[in-house]
Amino acid sequence: MGMKPYLMGFALIVALVVVGCGQGTYPLDIFYEMHYQQTFKSHEPPRMAGVEGAVPVDWVPAPKSTSFNTGEHLFNVNCSMCHGPGAKGDGPVLAKMMKEYDYKPAVDPDLTSPGVVGMQKKGMMGFMISGVVVMPSFKKLLTPQEMELIAEYIVSLQ
């Protein structure tokens, strides 16, 4: 019994060092990642440089959300799923949340109601920037100009 526990302990320490100090996630690096191996890289096609002058110098980036920058289009893409196509608060997503999840809106989702009409454009933009309960903030999704176009469209519906 004298040497057996010591040998078992030594074997355990050696096994832990081998497993803990390996390069990959496996105890032995037999499942080497192929795309790092030179034999795999030799099967890749040669990399070619791009054509000089292929990208125009005065390229103008597209707007953040869409290329159709009308208030109606932006409203339909971003708002109508909850507020409905006529902004009456009858969108399919809001209806599902109210029916299946027993959600009760904290603020009237009907954007043509008297309470919302009194907010005017600035108040509506404030709600778009900050969000309300389940309505997300749109400050990273839409530019201020796009939010203003949506607010103008909502005012035109009222």
PABA-460564 format. One line per 2 residues: their letters; for each residue z negated, x negated, y of N, C-alpha, C. Coordinates in steps of 0.02 Angstrom, whole numbers, always signed. Each point is the difference from the previous one (the first is absolute). Example, Ala and Ser with C-alpha at 12.3 -4.5 7.8 and 13.67 -1.06 7.14 Angstrom:
as = -390 -660 -284 +0 +45 +59 +0 -45 +60; +36 +18 +53 -3 -42 +59 -37 +39 +55 $
END
This chain:
mg = +0 -40 -59 +0 +40 +59 +0 -43 +63; -11 -62 -5 -9 -43 +58 +60 -7 +45 $
mk = +59 -14 -25 +59 -14 +42 +44 +62 +11; -7 +49 -41 +45 +58 +4 -4 +36 +67 $
py = -58 +17 +28 -2 +33 +65 +30 -42 +57; -10 -66 -4 +27 -44 +51 +77 -2 -3 $
lm = +27 -3 -60 +72 +0 -8 +30 +67 +23; -33 +55 -15 +24 +65 +21 -1 +5 +77 $
gf = -52 -24 +31 -5 +1 +73 +54 -44 +32; +10 -60 -29 +51 -45 +25 +70 +32 -7 $
al = +14 +31 -56 +64 +33 -10 +10 +58 +49; -53 +36 +14 +4 +55 +49 +14 -27 +70 $
iv = -31 -54 +20 +12 -30 +65 +72 -25 +5; +24 -34 -52 +70 -24 +0 +48 +58 +5 $
al = -13 +54 -36 +45 +59 +2 +0 +31 +69; -58 +5 +33 -3 +28 +67 +36 -43 +51 $
vv = -4 -66 -7 +34 -46 +46 +75 +7 -10; +23 +3 -62 +72 +6 -14 +26 +67 +28 $
vg = -36 +54 -12 +22 +66 +23 -6 +4 +76; -53 -23 +29 -11 +8 +72 +42 -45 +43 $
cg = +23 -56 -26 +37 -48 +41 +75 +1 -13; +25 +49 -35 +71 +5 -14 +39 +16 +62 $
qg = +66 -13 +0 +42 +13 +58 +13 +74 +10; +15 +35 -53 +18 +71 +7 -59 +45 -16 $
ty = +16 +61 -18 -53 +47 -16 -14 +2 -75; +38 -37 -38 -11 -2 -72 -40 -62 -18 $
pl = -38 +1 -56 -39 -59 -20 +43 -62 -7; +56 +6 -32 +48 -54 -4 +63 +23 +36 $
di = +31 -45 +36 +57 +19 +40 +64 +2 -42; +1 +44 -50 +59 +7 -41 +47 +53 +27 $
fy = -25 +45 +41 +42 +52 +30 +16 -21 +72; +32 -56 +5 +18 -28 +64 +47 +48 +37 $
em = -7 +7 +63 +43 +45 +37 +70 -30 +4; +48 +36 -29 +67 -27 -9 +35 -20 +64 $
hy = -10 +39 +53 +38 -15 +60 -22 -64 +34; -55 -31 -24 -21 -64 +27 +28 -59 -40 $
qq = +28 +13 -58 +24 -53 -43 +69 -22 +20; +12 -65 -4 +65 -28 +18 +55 +25 -47 $
tf = -17 +11 -64 +51 +24 -46 +24 +70 +18; -44 +41 +30 +19 +67 +21 +39 -4 +65 $
ks = -19 -44 +46 +34 -7 +64 +72 -23 -9; +15 -36 -53 +68 -24 -10 +47 +58 -15 $
he = -25 +58 -20 +42 +58 -14 +13 +43 +62; -33 -14 +55 +10 +39 +61 +65 -20 +33 $
pp = +32 +47 +35 +62 -18 +35 -17 -46 +59; +48 -39 +23 -15 -44 +58 -12 +41 +63 $
rm = -45 -24 +40 -16 +34 +62 +52 -20 +52; +25 +50 +35 +51 -14 +49 -27 +14 +70 $
ag = +22 -38 +47 -20 +11 +69 +39 +59 +28; -31 +35 +47 +34 +56 +32 +56 -23 +45 $
ve = +45 +44 +14 +57 -16 +43 -26 -8 +72; +21 -54 +31 -23 -13 +68 +27 +54 +47 $
ga = -43 +27 +42 +20 +51 +47 +6 +70 -30; -27 +10 -61 +6 +66 -33 -45 +52 +32 $
vp = -56 -21 +29 -46 +47 +32 +11 -3 +75; +14 +57 +32 +12 -1 +72 -62 -23 +38 $
vd = +11 -36 +53 -55 -28 +39 -37 +55 +38; +36 +48 +27 -31 +51 +41 -13 +64 -41 $
wv = -29 -8 -58 -16 +56 -45 -58 +40 +29; +7 +66 +2 -52 +44 +26 -33 +36 -59 $
pa = -66 -8 -8 -33 +33 -57 +0 +76 +7; +0 +33 -57 -2 +74 -1 -69 +23 +22 $
pk = -7 +62 +23 -65 +27 +18 -46 +1 -61; -66 +5 +11 -48 -2 -54 +12 +54 -53 $
st = +11 +62 +21 +1 +54 -49 +69 +19 -23; +43 +22 +45 +66 +23 -20 +51 -18 +53 $
sf = +63 +9 -17 +51 -13 +50 +18 +65 +37; -26 +56 -22 +12 +64 +33 -59 +15 +46 $
nt = +4 -22 +61 -57 +6 +45 +3 +62 +43; -1 +57 -32 -9 +62 +37 -68 +27 -19 $
ge = -31 +36 +45 -66 +27 -14 +0 +46 -61; +53 +40 -7 +4 +46 -57 +4 -37 -66 $
hl = +43 -52 -3 +5 -38 -62 -65 -36 -17; -30 -32 +49 -63 -34 -12 -55 +48 -21 $
fn = -2 +60 +29 -48 +51 -20 +12 +21 -73; +63 +12 -17 +16 +22 -68 -18 -54 -52 $
vn = +10 -63 +17 -15 -54 -47 -76 -12 -6; -36 +1 +55 -70 -21 +0 -51 +57 +0 $
cs = +17 +59 +25 -50 +52 +13 +10 +65 -39; +63 +16 -15 +15 +67 -27 -29 +13 -69 $
mc = -15 -52 -38 -29 +12 -67 -68 +34 +4; -36 -10 +54 -64 +34 +9 +5 +57 +51 $
hg = +32 -14 +57 +2 +50 +54 +56 +51 -9; +46 -12 -47 +54 +47 -13 +59 -13 +47 $
pg = +59 +25 -19 +60 -14 +41 -3 +32 +70; -36 +53 +8 -7 +32 +66 -66 -17 +33 $
ak = -37 -48 -27 -65 -22 +28 -52 +55 -1; +4 +46 -47 -47 +56 -5 -60 -15 -46 $
gd = -2 -61 -27 -56 -18 -45 +10 +26 -70; +63 +11 -19 +14 +29 -66 +40 -47 -44 $
gp = -10 -65 +6 +36 -49 -40 -25 +0 -72; +41 -23 -47 -18 +1 -71 -59 -44 -18 $
vl = -7 -57 +31 -56 -45 -16 -66 +31 +22; -2 +26 +60 -61 +31 +25 -18 +62 -42 $
ak = +51 +39 -19 -12 +59 -41 -30 -19 -68; +25 -54 -29 -26 -24 -64 -72 -24 +8 $
mm = -14 -37 +54 -69 -24 +11 -48 +58 +9; +21 +52 +35 -44 +57 +12 -9 +41 -63 $
ke = +52 +7 -40 -4 +41 -60 -35 -35 -57; +21 -61 -16 -26 -34 -59 -64 -40 +13 $
yd = -10 -23 +61 -58 -42 +14 -49 +33 +47; +12 +63 +17 -44 +39 +43 -13 -35 +67 $
yk = +52 -30 +27 -5 -34 +65 +2 +51 +56; -46 -8 +47 -2 +43 +59 +14 -45 +61 $
pa = +56 +10 +35 +17 -44 +56 -54 +2 +55; -17 -59 +25 -49 -6 +54 +32 +19 +67 $
vd = +65 -12 +6 +37 +16 +61 +58 +45 -22; +17 +48 +41 +53 +47 -16 +66 -37 -13 $
pd = +29 +5 -61 +63 -36 -13 +61 +34 +31; -9 +62 +27 +55 +35 +33 +9 -31 +69 $
lt = +54 -39 +8 +11 -35 +63 +27 +45 +56; +11 +64 -16 +22 +47 +52 -58 +46 +22 $
sp = -60 -13 -25 -57 +41 +18 -24 -15 +71; -36 +47 +32 -21 -11 +70 -44 -62 +10 $
gv = -41 -17 -49 -43 -60 +7 +41 -64 +3; +53 -3 -39 +42 -60 +0 +45 -2 +61 $
vg = +23 +58 +22 +43 +4 +60 -37 -30 +60; -66 +11 +4 -39 -26 +56 -8 -75 -1 $
mq = +11 -32 -58 -8 -73 -4 +56 -38 +35; +59 +29 +3 +59 -31 +29 +19 -63 -38 $
kk = +47 -38 +27 +26 -59 -35 -52 -54 -12; -40 -14 +50 -50 -55 -6 -51 +14 -54 $
gm = -23 +62 -5 -48 +18 -52 +30 -6 -69; +63 +22 -7 +33 -5 -66 +10 -73 -19 $
mg = +19 -41 +48 +9 -72 -14 -67 -32 -20; -54 +23 +31 -66 -25 -19 -17 +15 -73 $
fm = +16 +60 -22 -11 +17 -70 +45 -41 -46; +62 -13 +20 +45 -40 -41 -24 -72 -4 $
is = -29 -26 +53 -24 -69 +0 -64 -6 -41; -47 +46 +9 -65 -7 -34 -3 +34 -68 $
gv = +40 +53 -11 -4 +37 -63 -57 +50 +3; +2 +49 -44 -52 +51 -3 -15 +15 -74 $
vv = -60 -11 -22 -24 +13 -68 +52 -23 -51; +43 +45 -26 +49 -21 -51 +66 -22 +31 $
mp = +11 +14 +64 +61 -23 +33 -8 -74 +15; +47 -41 -25 -8 -73 +12 +18 -19 +72 $
sf = -20 -59 +19 +20 -28 +64 +72 -25 -6; +40 +14 +50 +70 -21 +0 +12 -59 +46 $
kk = -53 -33 +25 +11 -53 +49 +35 -61 -29; -5 -11 -66 +35 -56 -31 +67 +21 -30 $
ll = +11 +65 -5 +62 +25 -30 +53 +18 +51; -21 +21 +58 +47 +21 +52 -13 -38 +65 $
tp = +52 -11 +37 -8 -31 +65 -25 +52 +50; -28 -21 +56 -21 +48 +51 +57 +45 +24 $
qe = +60 -27 +4 +58 +40 +21 +15 +54 -52; -5 -17 -64 +12 +49 -53 -53 +55 +0 $
me = -63 -19 +11 -53 +50 +4 +10 +46 +60; +25 -29 +55 +13 +42 +59 +57 +49 -13 $
li = +51 -22 -37 +55 +45 -18 -25 +57 -43; -44 -15 -47 -28 +53 -44 -41 +49 +42 $
ae = -41 -27 +46 -41 +44 +42 +44 +45 +44; +54 -28 +27 +46 +41 +40 +32 +55 -43 $
yi = +17 -18 -62 +30 +51 -45 -50 +56 -15; -63 -19 -12 -52 +51 -13 -8 +45 +60 $
vs = -1 -29 +60 -5 +41 +61 +59 +47 +5; +60 -22 -20 +58 +44 +4 -5 +58 -50 $
lq = -36 -10 -55 -10 +55 -48 -50 +52 +25; -44 -21 +44 -51 +46 +26 +32 +46 +49 $
END
